[in-house]
Amino acid sequence: MQDSQLEAENLHLRRQLEALLREARANEEKMRRFDELEHRLIGARSVLELLRLLLSDYGHAFGIESVTLALVDADGETGRILDSELRDGAVLNDLVLLPSAAPLEALYGTARKPWLGRFEAPSHARFFNAPPRPPRSVALLPLSRHGELIGSLHFGSCDAERYDPAAGTNLLERLASIVAVCLESVLNQERVKLAGLTDLLTGVHNRRYLEHRCGVEIAQARRYKHALACLFLDIDKFKQINDAHGHPAGDAVLRAVGHSIQSQLRAGDTIARYGGEEFVVLLPQTAAQHAREIAERIRARIAAMPCTADSGQPLEVTISIGLAMLGAVPAGQEPALVAAELMAAADRALYRAKAGGRNRVEFEAA
Ligand SMILES: Nc1nc2c(ncn2[C@@H]2O[C@H](COP(=O)(O)OP(=O)(O)OP(=O)(O)O)[C@@H](O)[C@H]2O)c(=O)[nH]1
């Protein structure tokens, strides 16, 4: 073989070796980033921290244009957990809550393996929440725990070749297992936390949560000079309902009233059962006139709400509402004291609503 031929071959081999080394280094770097993210996922302390890592940091670290997540939420509990975590009506656009696992079962079949390939709008679009540009290739990862599909993680790329059906899926399967365990763990933690702050009968928050929330809302209202309205709501002649139709009928009325009030509030508002047949609502960033309208609407809806006892007898359910607005607060005043005064003012207004004939709204400046 001639020297020049040997030299050319040598050069070619060297280039090949360099390319392999570059690829090995890139893979090593990818593994390092993967390990780092894996550690952060495992260390996530709240559902929001975990979702941020997955839906935002993961895409940035690996240059993935679109990362979305679907979670099965059959009883609505995950939605409630997220509502209590997300403040001021914030939403997570890249998260879809599914009322059942059926769409995921249809997607993954019994194999429940990651699916890699071209984006197919009819079956994949619902998992990508209308991104600015539809992805060209996707990786769809089933998330299972104890044999049940609990969700699905989706990566979308503008590069049509990025997620190749022939590529190995070991790393993605490992990621899916870790994400499923982490999600289950943080959701369980939040469930326990929420249970301690929820009224078991009505499913709305309890007084303990209200006291904490009221402090937060007052601090925010003072810092940003926002209005804060407080409603004290009490079911009228509730004792008569219990006495005439029994305690279970009374419980059903409490649940229906709690549900009706909640359904009329915005995501950033707070409703809590204060005790017995009393509820408190906090309306941040709501001026007096608007708060009056909301209170009046809640009152009217409940008065019109169809309610029947087990015997089939119609029940007349009405509520009285006291409304108070957070007034000017002297600097340095204890938030707990301010909260107590605000609720006391709403309670005084409620007393007047009762004395004035019930099924009405009364106002009192705090
Ligand atoms: N069913 C049921 N009743 C409850 C619960 N908690 C408190 N109560 C009842 O709520 C009733 C409250 O009665 P009162 O405070 O006299 O008030 P009221 O009959 O609503 O009368 P006004 O408020 O003046 O219109 C009592 O009979 C309590 O036993 C509960 O969790 N379930």
The ligand as an ORCA input file, in Angstrom:
! r2SCAN-3c Opt
* xyz 0 1
  N     -77.232     18.168     60.410
  C     -76.295     18.893     61.020
  N     -76.659     19.847     61.890
  C     -75.712     20.589     62.484
  C     -74.350     20.386     62.231
  N     -73.644     21.302     62.956
  C     -74.544     22.033     63.644
  N     -75.817     21.628     63.376
  C     -77.084     22.112     63.901
  O     -77.331     23.417     63.423
  C     -78.342     24.012     64.235
  C     -78.070     25.483     64.380
  O     -79.167     26.051     65.010
  P     -79.235     27.535     65.531
  O     -77.853     28.021     65.897
  O     -80.275     27.582     66.581
  O     -79.629     28.387     64.290
  P     -80.809     28.264     63.235
  O     -81.826     27.248     63.598
  O     -80.159     28.117     61.883
  O     -81.470     29.679     63.326
  P     -81.010     31.045     62.704
  O     -79.537     30.950     62.435
  O     -81.333     32.072     63.743
  O     -81.802     31.256     61.467
  C     -78.316     23.229     65.547
  O     -79.513     22.511     65.658
  C     -77.141     22.271     65.393
  O     -77.370     21.021     66.017
  C     -73.985     19.340     61.308
  O     -72.814     19.090     61.018
  N     -74.990     18.634     60.732
*
